[in-house]
Amino acid sequence: YISSLYNIDQSIINQNGDLIIPDGADIFINQVLNNETSLNSGTDFYKSVSSILERKERLTENNLIIGSSITLNRNTQENFLDENFSQLSFKFEMVGNLFNALLRGGNLNSNNKVEISNILPSQYTKAEINYIKHILLNNGDVFAFRAFSGIAIPYGNSNYIPFTRSYYAGGSNDNRAWKAYKLGPGSSNNINEFNEANLKIAFNLEYRNKISGNLNGAFFVDFGNIWNVNDNVEDDSMTFNNLSDLSELAIGTGFGLRYDFNFFVLRLDTAFKTYNPAKEKSNRWFKDFSLNKAVFNIGINYPF
């Protein structure tokens, strides 16, 4: 859409008037960022083009990730049929410290970063905590709860987290009112095709009940979002600056049907964006709970 308004080079579009992929898109992006079009810097369209370039580089770049991690698990579940249990896990990961220190001697680029074959080895520390609790009620129904928090901090040779090690929100096992990668960061309105960040907070509540035979139902509430923190993103709408940003926790509510085939569970969840932090503060709470506003998710087995 932006190129249809500001493109001045007819050689980079196809017969349908769209940019030729990938060469035409690359040329148009460079023209915009080099101020060779009438699109002024500082406008929303200019920021969108800049963001598209950044996203392309993030998704297509090569990464060298060498590190180690440790995971601690505590699980009281006696068998897979046990529905009265808790799980607690911690994960800590350190990447690039020793590797970058060993190579620093003769592999520095002009920015004083370690570089090997045009690749900057990643360097970051990552920590996660995940807690799951299932409570079996007297009538056989189950109340399930999950809390997750994770953060990855880049430093030294990196100023951001590689895409494959970052966090995303949304999807059939996360906040089900948003499709995967379409929630956040923060109060930004998922301006990218793949929205990711390096801080994540999520809570999920689910009441699971028997309906008939192998058919079960569920009512759920999902809370969560992702943010950027201590990396190269400076947009306030995407960054976590203080505890007041917890007001950007998105809320999805809904219901689901699950059919138990004994060896796996087929799941259909219907969710609504009950509280959407991407909207204006006065309009974040959702009131129109009609099916045409719903997000449908199909999954295998339970989300947690």
Secondary structure in CASP SS format (residue, H / E / C, confidence):
PFRMAT SS
TARGET T0000
AUTHOR 0000-0000-0000
METHOD secondary structure of the structure
MODEL  1
Y C 1.00
I H 1.00
S H 1.00
S H 1.00
L H 1.00
Y H 1.00
N C 1.00
I C 1.00
D C 1.00
Q H 1.00
S H 1.00
I H 1.00
I E 1.00
N C 1.00
Q C 1.00
N C 1.00
G C 1.00
D C 1.00
L E 1.00
I C 1.00
I C 1.00
P C 1.00
D H 1.00
G H 1.00
A H 1.00
D H 1.00
I H 1.00
F H 1.00
I H 1.00
N H 1.00
Q H 1.00
V H 1.00
L H 1.00
N C 1.00
N C 1.00
E C 1.00
T C 1.00
S C 1.00
L C 1.00
N C 1.00
S C 1.00
G C 1.00
T C 1.00
D H 1.00
F H 1.00
Y H 1.00
K H 1.00
S H 1.00
V H 1.00
S H 1.00
S H 1.00
I H 1.00
L H 1.00
E H 1.00
R H 1.00
K H 1.00
E H 1.00
R H 1.00
L H 1.00
T H 1.00
E C 1.00
N C 1.00
N C 1.00
L E 1.00
I C 1.00
I C 1.00
G E 1.00
S E 1.00
S E 1.00
I E 1.00
T E 1.00
L E 1.00
N E 1.00
R E 1.00
N E 1.00
T C 1.00
Q C 1.00
E C 1.00
N C 1.00
F C 1.00
L C 1.00
D C 1.00
E C 1.00
N C 1.00
F E 1.00
S E 1.00
Q E 1.00
L E 1.00
S E 1.00
F E 1.00
K E 1.00
F E 1.00
E E 1.00
M E 1.00
V E 1.00
G C 1.00
N H 1.00
L H 1.00
F H 1.00
N H 1.00
A H 1.00
L H 1.00
L H 1.00
R C 1.00
G C 1.00
G C 1.00
N C 1.00
L E 1.00
N C 1.00
S C 1.00
N C 1.00
N C 1.00
K C 1.00
V E 1.00
E C 1.00
I E 1.00
S C 1.00
N C 1.00
I E 1.00
L C 1.00
P E 1.00
S C 1.00
Q C 1.00
Y E 1.00
T E 1.00
K E 1.00
A E 1.00
E E 1.00
I E 1.00
N E 1.00
Y E 1.00
I E 1.00
K E 1.00
H E 1.00
I E 1.00
L E 1.00
L C 1.00
N C 1.00
N C 1.00
G C 1.00
D C 1.00
V E 1.00
F E 1.00
A E 1.00
F E 1.00
R E 1.00
A E 1.00
F E 1.00
S E 1.00
G E 1.00
I E 1.00
A E 1.00
I E 1.00
P E 1.00
Y C 1.00
G C 1.00
N C 1.00
S C 1.00
N C 1.00
Y C 1.00
I C 1.00
P C 1.00
F H 1.00
T H 1.00
R H 1.00
S C 1.00
Y E 1.00
Y C 1.00
A C 1.00
G C 1.00
G C 1.00
S C 1.00
N C 1.00
D C 1.00
N C 1.00
R C 1.00
A C 1.00
W C 1.00
K C 1.00
A C 1.00
Y C 1.00
K C 1.00
L C 1.00
G C 1.00
P C 1.00
G C 1.00
S C 1.00
S C 1.00
N C 1.00
N C 1.00
I C 1.00
N C 1.00
E C 1.00
F C 1.00
N C 1.00
E C 1.00
A E 1.00
N C 1.00
L E 1.00
K E 1.00
I E 1.00
A E 1.00
F E 1.00
N E 1.00
L E 1.00
E E 1.00
Y E 1.00
R E 1.00
N E 1.00
K E 1.00
I E 1.00
S E 1.00
G C 1.00
N C 1.00
L E 1.00
N E 1.00
G E 1.00
A E 1.00
F E 1.00
F E 1.00
V E 1.00
D E 1.00
F E 1.00
G E 1.00
N E 1.00
I E 1.00
W E 1.00
N E 1.00
V C 1.00
N C 1.00
D C 1.00
N C 1.00
V C 1.00
E C 1.00
D C 1.00
D C 1.00
S C 1.00
M C 1.00
T E 1.00
F C 1.00
N C 1.00
N C 1.00
L H 1.00
S H 1.00
D H 1.00
L H 1.00
S H 1.00
E H 1.00
L C 1.00
A E 1.00
I E 1.00
G E 1.00
T E 1.00
G E 1.00
F E 1.00
G E 1.00
L E 1.00
R E 1.00
Y E 1.00
D E 1.00
F C 1.00
N C 1.00
F C 1.00
F C 1.00
V E 1.00
L E 1.00
R E 1.00
L E 1.00
D E 1.00
T E 1.00
A E 1.00
F E 1.00
K E 1.00
T E 1.00
Y E 1.00
N C 1.00
P C 1.00
A C 1.00
K C 1.00
E C 1.00
K H 1.00
S H 1.00
N H 1.00
R C 1.00
W E 1.00
F C 1.00
K C 1.00
D C 1.00
F C 1.00
S C 1.00
L H 1.00
N H 1.00
K H 1.00
A C 1.00
V E 1.00
F E 1.00
N E 1.00
I E 1.00
G E 1.00
I E 1.00
N C 1.00
Y C 1.00
P C 1.00
F C 1.00
END
